[in-house]
Amino acid sequence: MPTTLRHGKVCYIELPAADVARAAEFYGRVFGWKTRRRGDGAIAFDDGVGEVSGSRVTGRPPSREAGLLVYVMVDDVAATVDAVVAAGGEIVQPIGVDAPEITARFRDPTGNLIGLYQDRPRA
């Protein structure tokens, strides 16, 4: 599937990470994000569908509070919550708080606050 390149598309994310290798392992296990080395030698990642890329940056504090909050779309929020916990993350907002939307929020092992979103079946 070709990448969508259009005005207004979110295309790149910088995630603060004191331990880049640990963050790469966490996001790989939970979401299937792939890690790669850029031409400049920096470690980058691509999301599970090849639409968004980014890098983990050191020297910045984690985004621990909801200001700008990124949600990752998943097939099953309940299963992903289990995967987050198994990989060392912490659930900070359980499923159901945003009902009828199917969401949850977690902190990754570095402390970044990230949301999970599951598309509801269409009637």
ABEGO torsion letter per residue (X at the ends): XBBBBBBGBBABBBBBBABAAAAAAAAAAAAGBBBBBBAAGBBBBBBAAGABBEBBBBGBBBBABBBBBBBBBBABAAAAAAAAAAAGBBBABBBGAAOABBBBBBBBAAGBBBBBBBBBBBX
